[in-house]
Each structure stands twice: as C-alpha cells, then as structure tokens.
C-alpha cells in the first residue's frame, strides 16, 4: 500500500497557495512510500477562494497532468492533518492512487451511469438543492452498501463543487468546466476500494429518549402521551412563568431524533448516555403555548424517538477519540510485524504517515459549528484526530451539514479512511 500525497497552504493570493501545495505534493511523490502515479485528486478550498475556483482547478490540473479526475468543494473552513483553516484563504489537496475501474466521478451534468456498480460514495452537495434529504437517500440506495459519506458545501459567499473526470471531460459533460453550483457531486467507489467510516456526535442528551405520540409536520405535540412543551420545560428545569430564563435554556437546547425503522431494537440514547449513530440532531425553531407543542427543524412523525440535548465539548472530544480508536482497532492485524508494531507504537514526536498503519489517506467532514473554539482552540479538533488516529494523510472541510449512511446530520463529524488490502 502506498500513502496518498497531500498538502495544504494559506496565502492571500491563490496562486501562491497553489504553488506551495504543488511543492509539497511533488516532494512527497518523490518519496518511496508515497503514490507516484495518482489519478484522483480531492480539492477543498475556503470560501475566500470561491471566486477563483475555476482558476484554481485549471492551474492545478495543468500542473498535475497525470491526475485525470478531480472532486471537492468549498467550506467556511477546511481541514488537513493536524490543522484547520477558518476565516482565511486556504486550500488542501490529496492525490489518490486508485485503480481507474474502481471509481467514478459524478455530478448533475455527468451522473453516475448504470454501468458502474458503486459500493459507497463520497458526496458533496448544495444545501439549497430541493428535496436534498431524499436525493441523499436515493444516492445511498444506488450503492451496494447503502452507505454514502460527505457533506454540504458551506461559505459566506458562492458555494461551488469540483467534479471533473477522464482527461477533462466525461461522456455527457461536453465542454463543462468542472466547477458547479447546486445539486450533488462526488466520487463513487466500487467494492475493490477498502474504506472504513465512522460518525461522531457532538451533542449530549440531557433527557431520556421518549416516543413521539402526536405530531403534525414539524411540530411535536405529545411525547409519551404528555404535552411536548411541558415535557421539555420539566427536563430543562424551567418555567414559562420566568420567560427570560426559559428562553435562554430553550435557545441552548436541540433535539435528537430517531425514526421508527432505525429504532428497531435500538435506543436513541445508549447505555453510556450518548446518542447512537442513527440519531440526527435538529434545532428547536419555535414554541406553541396554545397546543403546548414544540416546533423543530425537520419533519416529525408518530413513533419517532426524541431526546432533548445540548452541545457539549467534553462529549464531543470523547466521542471523536472513540471513533478514531475504533478505526485503528479495526485496521490492526491480529499478528503484527515488527514494522507495524514500531509504526503504531511510535511517540507523537516520531510519528509520521507510515504504510504499516494501513491507512493510505483520510477524509474528515465536520460541522462548521464544531471547529475551532468549540474544541478549545485553533485546530483543536484536528489535533484530537491526529493524536487518536495517528499521523496520516488527511484532507476535509467544515460543512453546512454532514452526510453519512443515508442521513443528513448536524453537529457531527464523519471520518473515512482508505485502507490497505
């Protein structure tokens, strides 16, 4: 297994940042453990560069002619190994060496054809796309595993996606530029590409899970047969008799929802007091004192499980460390060679991307509301990933919503690694 070259840089001028990235990539490609003939590039830029998206793609693809396929998007922040870029112009690139018959780049202009059997897919999506949750579920159904991963483009200006394949054009793409707005794009992977993916939640339940016993559209009317507003106020320990205190508590509260089909045999709140991976977190958007009801930012149906929750730094840190540990454990062989044991046991000072870790590269998509100060300081979230997962090639972005399985999440992180055979 070879490691995927990756690079990141910040600079007020996109051309300077691109040159810094190219220098890092070329230096890594000259090393024996790194890929020498990559064909797929993942490109993430911050929203400061949105207006230069086409120029950036044109320049990088011209400088890396061996790379025929490109995918990526823009985020209010981007990530790489051990570092986050927020509120500054930056870009990150990872070059993947994968068999050309084992993946396909797709977009609204060049959709995934019937001739390719997808096992899973990396998905970048525009939040303004109509019926987006249904499109994500439909995309998951088109894969053998039923699992897709990725996130929604984010930014304070124009959001864009990169999707270009096969020497600049793929069938159906015509003279398209490879830079798009709207819809879905990404990379579908066949079963020959080994991936391990996990979801980490960023909120902690403050109540037990209850069953929605009455609802209308996005309004929760009853929980366990009791008025939903009364249940919430009791869980929060506040009263409408003190409206200011109650309003502040409600503003800090969200809801975790689990549909009946995912609740079969499972509870929204596990024994550890944390949410399971099938729980989606949504905002409370209003109160209805007349019906004693609570309105949330999603459709709610009878039979769903609901638990009130709040963002919690300690819970988010612990859960992020948990998924990294799970990935490492899954990849560690039962019998280790000396090379593997040394690579896994190296101190942080000695650690460097190493083939013995069996991770060629990683993609991390996190909620734009999680990065930075939420974890305690600049780049704190990605520093946790590095300490827990090890030093591996990694790129990603901070999204307006995270995609995993067939769900559209909020306040979560989705970590996916390319593994050795």
C-alpha positions as CSV (number, residue, x, y, z in Angstrom):
1,X,0.0,0.0,0.0
2,X,1.2,3.5,-0.9
3,X,0.4,6.7,1.0
4,X,-1.6,9.4,-0.7
5,X,0.4,12.7,-1.2
6,X,-1.4,15.6,0.5
7,X,-0.7,19.3,1.0
8,X,-2.3,22.4,2.4
9,X,-1.4,26.1,2.4
10,X,-2.8,29.6,3.1
11,X,-2.0,32.8,1.3
12,X,-3.9,36.0,0.3
13,X,-3.1,35.1,-3.4
14,X,-4.5,31.8,-4.6
15,X,-1.6,31.3,-7.0
16,X,0.9,31.4,-4.2
17,X,-1.1,29.0,-2.1
18,X,-1.4,26.6,-5.1
19,X,2.4,26.8,-5.7
20,X,3.1,25.9,-2.1
21,X,0.7,22.9,-2.3
22,X,2.3,21.8,-5.5
23,X,5.8,21.9,-4.0
24,X,4.6,19.8,-1.0
25,X,2.9,17.2,-3.3
26,X,5.9,16.8,-5.6
27,X,8.2,16.4,-2.7
28,X,6.1,13.6,-1.3
29,X,5.6,11.9,-4.6
30,X,9.4,11.6,-4.8
31,X,9.4,9.6,-1.5
32,X,9.4,5.8,-1.7
33,X,6.3,5.3,0.5
34,X,4.1,7.7,-1.4
35,X,2.0,7.2,-4.6
36,X,3.9,8.1,-7.7
37,X,1.0,7.8,-10.3
38,X,-2.2,9.2,-8.7
39,X,-5.2,9.7,-10.9
40,X,-7.8,11.1,-8.5
41,X,-7.5,14.5,-6.6
42,X,-9.6,15.7,-3.8
43,X,-9.6,19.5,-3.6
44,X,-11.0,21.7,-0.8
45,X,-10.9,25.4,-0.6
46,X,-12.1,28.0,1.9
47,X,-14.8,30.5,0.8
48,X,-12.2,33.2,0.4
49,X,-11.2,31.5,-2.8
50,X,-14.8,30.8,-4.2
51,X,-14.5,33.5,-6.8
52,X,-11.2,31.9,-8.0
53,X,-12.5,28.3,-8.1
54,X,-12.2,27.8,-11.8
55,X,-8.7,29.4,-11.9
56,X,-7.5,27.2,-9.1
57,X,-8.8,24.0,-10.8
58,X,-7.4,25.0,-14.2
59,X,-4.0,25.7,-12.7
60,X,-3.7,22.7,-10.5
61,X,-4.9,20.3,-13.2
62,X,-2.5,21.7,-15.7
63,X,0.4,21.4,-13.3
64,X,-0.7,17.8,-12.4
65,X,-1.5,16.3,-15.9
66,X,-1.3,12.7,-14.6
67,X,-4.3,13.4,-12.4
68,X,-7.4,12.9,-14.7
69,X,-10.2,13.1,-12.1
70,X,-11.0,15.8,-9.6
71,X,-13.6,16.2,-6.9
72,X,-14.1,18.6,-4.0
73,X,-15.9,21.6,-2.7
74,X,-15.8,24.8,-0.7
75,X,-16.1,25.2,3.1
76,X,-16.2,28.1,5.5
77,X,-13.2,26.2,6.8
78,X,-11.0,23.3,5.6
79,X,-9.0,20.7,7.3
80,X,-5.8,18.7,6.9
81,X,-3.7,16.6,9.1
82,X,-3.4,18.5,12.5
83,X,-4.6,21.8,11.1
84,X,-7.8,23.8,10.4
85,X,-8.2,26.9,8.3
86,X,-11.0,29.3,9.3
87,X,-11.6,32.9,8.2
88,X,-8.6,32.8,5.9
89,X,-7.8,31.9,2.3
90,X,-6.6,28.4,2.1
91,X,-6.7,25.2,0.0
92,X,-5.9,21.5,0.6
93,X,-5.3,18.7,-1.9
94,X,-4.9,14.9,-1.6
95,X,-3.8,12.7,-4.5
96,X,-5.3,9.2,-4.5
97,X,-3.7,6.3,-6.4
98,X,-6.7,4.0,-7.1
99,X,-7.5,1.6,-10.0
100,X,-9.3,3.6,-12.6
101,X,-12.0,1.0,-13.0
102,X,-12.8,1.2,-9.2
103,X,-14.2,4.7,-9.0
104,X,-16.2,7.2,-11.0
105,X,-16.6,11.0,-10.6
106,X,-20.2,12.1,-10.9
107,X,-22.1,15.4,-11.0
108,X,-25.5,16.7,-12.1
109,X,-24.0,17.2,-15.6
110,X,-22.4,13.7,-15.6
111,X,-24.5,11.5,-13.4
112,X,-23.4,8.1,-12.2
113,X,-24.1,5.7,-15.1
114,X,-25.8,2.3,-14.8
115,X,-22.6,0.5,-16.0
116,X,-20.8,1.2,-12.7
117,X,-21.6,-0.8,-9.6
118,X,-21.0,1.6,-6.7
119,X,-20.3,0.1,-3.2
120,X,-20.2,3.5,-1.5
121,X,-19.7,7.2,-2.5
122,X,-18.2,10.4,-1.3
123,X,-20.9,13.1,-1.8
124,X,-20.6,16.9,-1.9
125,X,-24.0,18.7,-2.0
126,X,-25.5,22.2,-2.2
127,X,-27.7,23.0,0.8
128,X,-30.2,24.8,-1.5
129,X,-30.9,21.8,-3.6
130,X,-34.7,20.9,-3.5
131,X,-35.6,17.6,-1.8
132,X,-31.9,17.2,-0.6
133,X,-32.6,14.5,2.1
134,X,-34.5,12.4,-0.5
135,X,-31.7,12.8,-3.0
136,X,-29.1,11.7,-0.5
137,X,-31.3,8.6,0.4
138,X,-31.7,7.8,-3.3
139,X,-27.9,8.0,-3.8
140,X,-27.4,5.6,-0.8
141,X,-29.9,3.2,-2.3
142,X,-27.8,3.1,-5.5
143,X,-24.8,1.7,-3.6
144,X,-24.4,-1.9,-2.6
145,X,-23.6,-1.0,1.0
146,X,-26.3,1.7,1.4
147,X,-23.7,4.0,2.8
148,X,-22.5,7.3,1.5
149,X,-20.4,10.0,3.2
150,X,-19.6,13.6,2.8
151,X,-21.2,17.0,3.5
152,X,-22.9,20.1,2.3
153,X,-20.8,22.9,0.8
154,X,-20.6,25.9,3.1
155,X,-19.5,29.5,2.8
156,X,-20.4,33.1,3.3
157,X,-20.3,33.7,-0.5
158,X,-20.9,31.5,-3.5
159,X,-20.7,27.8,-2.9
160,X,-19.1,25.6,-5.5
161,X,-18.2,21.9,-6.2
162,X,-15.4,20.4,-8.2
163,X,-16.3,17.4,-10.4
164,X,-14.3,16.5,-13.4
165,X,-13.3,13.1,-14.8
166,X,-11.5,11.4,-17.6
167,X,-8.9,13.8,-19.0
168,X,-11.1,16.9,-18.6
169,X,-14.4,15.6,-19.9
170,X,-16.5,12.6,-19.3
171,X,-19.4,11.4,-21.5
172,X,-22.3,13.8,-21.1
173,X,-20.1,16.6,-19.7
174,X,-19.4,18.3,-23.0
175,X,-17.4,21.4,-22.6
176,X,-18.2,21.7,-18.9
177,X,-15.6,23.4,-16.7
178,X,-15.6,21.1,-13.7
179,X,-16.8,23.8,-11.3
180,X,-20.5,23.6,-10.4
181,X,-23.1,25.2,-8.2
182,X,-26.2,23.2,-7.0
183,X,-27.1,19.5,-6.8
184,X,-24.8,16.6,-5.8
185,X,-21.4,15.6,-7.0
186,X,-18.6,13.4,-5.7
187,X,-16.9,10.1,-6.3
188,X,-18.5,6.6,-6.3
189,X,-16.2,3.7,-5.2
190,X,-16.5,0.1,-6.2
191,X,-16.1,-2.8,-3.8
192,X,-12.4,-3.0,-4.6
193,X,-11.7,0.2,-2.7
194,X,-11.4,-0.5,1.0
195,X,-12.9,2.1,3.2
196,X,-13.7,2.4,6.9
197,X,-16.0,5.2,8.1
198,X,-17.4,6.4,11.4
199,X,-19.8,9.1,12.6
200,X,-19.1,11.1,15.8
201,X,-21.8,13.1,17.5
202,X,-21.2,16.5,19.1
203,X,-24.2,16.8,21.4
204,X,-25.0,15.2,24.8
205,X,-28.6,14.1,25.7
206,X,-30.0,15.9,28.7
207,X,-33.1,13.7,28.9
208,X,-34.1,10.1,28.3
209,X,-35.5,9.2,24.9
210,X,-39.2,9.5,24.6
211,X,-41.7,8.4,21.9
212,X,-43.5,11.0,19.8
213,X,-47.1,10.1,20.3
214,X,-48.6,13.1,18.4
215,X,-47.1,15.3,15.7
216,X,-48.0,17.4,12.8
217,X,-45.5,18.2,10.1
218,X,-42.5,19.6,12.1
219,X,-44.5,20.2,15.3
220,X,-44.1,17.8,18.2
221,X,-47.4,17.8,20.1
222,X,-47.0,14.9,22.5
223,X,-44.2,12.9,24.0
224,X,-45.1,9.7,25.8
225,X,-48.7,10.9,25.8
226,X,-47.8,14.2,27.6
227,X,-47.7,17.7,26.1
228,X,-44.3,18.1,24.4
229,X,-43.7,21.7,25.7
230,X,-44.4,20.6,29.3
231,X,-42.0,17.6,29.0
232,X,-39.3,19.9,27.6
233,X,-39.7,22.5,30.3
234,X,-39.6,19.9,33.0
235,X,-36.4,18.3,31.5
236,X,-34.8,21.8,31.4
237,X,-36.0,22.7,34.9
238,X,-37.5,26.0,33.8
239,X,-41.0,27.6,33.7
240,X,-42.7,30.0,31.4
241,X,-43.5,32.0,34.5
242,X,-39.9,33.1,34.2
243,X,-39.8,33.7,30.4
244,X,-36.2,35.1,30.1
245,X,-34.7,32.1,31.9
246,X,-36.8,29.7,29.9
247,X,-35.9,31.4,26.6
248,X,-32.2,31.2,27.3
249,X,-32.5,27.5,28.2
250,X,-34.5,26.7,25.1
251,X,-32.0,28.5,22.9
252,X,-29.2,26.3,24.1
253,X,-31.3,23.1,23.5
254,X,-31.7,20.9,20.5
255,X,-33.5,17.6,19.8
256,X,-32.1,14.3,18.7
257,X,-34.5,12.3,16.5
258,X,-34.5,8.6,15.5
259,X,-37.0,7.2,13.0
260,X,-39.0,4.1,13.9
261,X,-37.3,1.9,11.4
262,X,-33.9,2.7,12.9
263,X,-35.2,2.4,16.4
264,X,-35.9,-1.3,15.9
265,X,-34.1,-2.9,18.8
266,X,-32.1,0.3,19.5
267,X,-32.5,3.3,21.8
268,X,-31.7,6.8,20.7
269,X,-29.7,7.2,24.0
270,X,-27.3,4.4,24.7
271,X,-26.2,2.9,28.0
272,X,-23.3,5.3,28.1
273,X,-25.6,8.3,28.0
274,X,-24.6,9.2,24.4
275,X,-26.5,9.3,21.1
276,X,-26.3,6.4,18.7
277,X,-25.1,7.0,15.2
278,X,-28.7,6.8,13.7
279,X,-29.8,9.9,15.7
280,X,-30.0,13.2,13.8
281,X,-29.8,16.5,15.7
282,X,-32.1,19.3,14.8
283,X,-32.8,22.9,16.1
284,X,-35.8,23.9,18.1
285,X,-37.4,26.7,15.9
286,X,-40.5,27.6,17.9
287,X,-42.9,27.0,20.8
288,X,-46.7,26.7,20.6
289,X,-48.1,27.6,24.1
290,X,-51.6,27.1,22.8
291,X,-51.1,23.5,21.9
292,X,-48.3,23.0,24.4
293,X,-46.2,21.9,21.5
294,X,-42.6,22.3,20.2
295,X,-41.6,23.0,16.6
296,X,-38.3,21.6,15.3
297,X,-36.3,22.0,12.0
298,X,-37.4,18.7,10.5
299,X,-40.4,16.6,9.8
300,X,-41.6,14.6,12.8
301,X,-43.9,11.6,12.8
302,X,-45.5,9.5,15.5
303,X,-43.4,6.6,16.6
304,X,-40.1,8.5,16.4
305,X,-37.8,8.6,19.4
306,X,-36.9,12.1,20.7
307,X,-34.4,13.3,23.3
308,X,-33.5,16.8,24.2
309,X,-29.8,17.6,24.0
310,X,-27.2,20.3,24.2
311,X,-23.8,20.8,22.5
312,X,-21.1,19.5,24.8
313,X,-17.4,19.9,24.4
314,X,-16.3,17.0,26.6
315,X,-18.8,14.6,25.0
316,X,-17.7,15.7,21.5
317,X,-14.0,15.2,22.3
318,X,-14.6,11.8,23.9
319,X,-16.7,10.6,21.0
320,X,-14.2,11.8,18.4
321,X,-11.4,9.8,20.2
322,X,-13.7,6.8,20.3
323,X,-14.3,6.6,16.6
324,X,-10.6,7.1,15.9
325,X,-9.8,4.2,18.3
326,X,-12.4,2.0,16.6
327,X,-10.9,2.6,13.2
328,X,-7.4,1.9,14.5
329,X,-8.6,-1.3,16.2
330,X,-10.3,-2.5,13.1
331,X,-7.2,-2.0,11.0
332,X,-4.7,-3.5,13.4
333,X,-3.8,-7.1,12.3
334,X,-4.1,-10.0,14.8
335,X,-0.4,-10.6,14.3
336,X,1.9,-7.6,13.9
337,X,5.2,-7.5,12.1
338,X,8.0,-5.5,13.8
339,X,7.5,-2.8,11.2
340,X,3.8,-2.5,12.1
341,X,4.4,-2.6,15.9
342,X,7.1,0.2,15.6
343,X,4.8,2.4,13.5
344,X,1.8,2.0,15.8
345,X,4.0,2.5,18.9
346,X,5.9,5.5,17.8
347,X,5.7,8.6,20.0
348,X,4.0,11.6,18.7
349,X,7.3,13.3,18.0
350,X,8.4,10.3,15.9
351,X,5.1,9.7,14.3
352,X,4.8,10.2,10.5
353,X,2.5,8.7,7.9
354,X,3.5,5.1,7.5
355,X,2.2,2.3,5.3
356,X,2.3,-0.1,8.3
357,X,-0.6,1.8,9.8
358,X,-2.7,0.5,6.8
359,X,-4.2,4.0,6.2
360,X,-3.4,5.4,2.8
361,X,-5.4,8.6,3.4
362,X,-8.4,10.0,5.2
363,X,-11.3,12.4,4.6
364,X,-12.8,14.3,7.6
365,X,-16.0,16.3,7.2
366,X,-17.1,18.2,10.3
367,X,-19.9,20.6,11.1
368,X,-18.9,24.2,10.7
369,X,-20.3,24.8,14.2
370,X,-17.8,22.3,15.7
371,X,-14.5,23.5,14.5
372,X,-12.2,26.0,16.2
373,X,-13.1,27.3,19.7
374,X,-15.8,24.6,20.3
375,X,-12.9,22.1,20.9
376,X,-10.8,24.5,22.9
377,X,-8.7,26.5,20.4
378,X,-7.5,26.8,16.8
379,X,-7.1,23.4,15.1
380,X,-8.0,21.6,18.3
381,X,-10.5,19.2,16.6
382,X,-7.9,18.1,14.0
383,X,-5.2,17.8,16.7
384,X,-7.5,15.3,18.6
385,X,-7.9,13.3,15.4
386,X,-4.1,13.2,14.9
387,X,-3.4,12.1,18.5
388,X,-6.1,9.5,18.4
389,X,-5.8,8.1,14.8
390,X,-2.1,8.8,14.3
391,X,-0.3,10.9,11.7
392,X,-2.0,10.1,8.4
393,X,-2.6,11.9,5.1
394,X,-5.9,13.8,5.6
395,X,-8.0,16.5,4.0
396,X,-11.5,17.6,4.5
397,X,-13.8,20.6,5.1
398,X,-16.3,22.1,7.6
399,X,-19.7,21.6,6.2
400,X,-23.2,23.1,6.5
401,X,-24.5,19.5,7.2
402,X,-22.8,16.2,7.3
403,X,-23.7,13.1,5.2
404,X,-23.3,9.5,6.4
405,X,-25.3,6.4,5.6
406,X,-28.4,8.0,4.0
407,X,-28.8,10.7,6.7
408,X,-28.1,14.4,6.7
409,X,-26.7,15.2,10.1
410,X,-25.8,18.3,12.1
411,X,-23.1,18.9,14.7
412,X,-21.3,15.7,13.7
413,X,-18.0,14.7,12.2
414,X,-17.6,12.0,9.6
415,X,-14.2,10.3,9.4
416,X,-13.5,8.0,6.5
417,X,-10.1,6.3,5.8
418,X,-8.8,4.5,2.7
419,X,-7.2,1.3,3.9
420,X,-4.6,-1.2,2.6
421,X,-5.6,-4.5,1.3
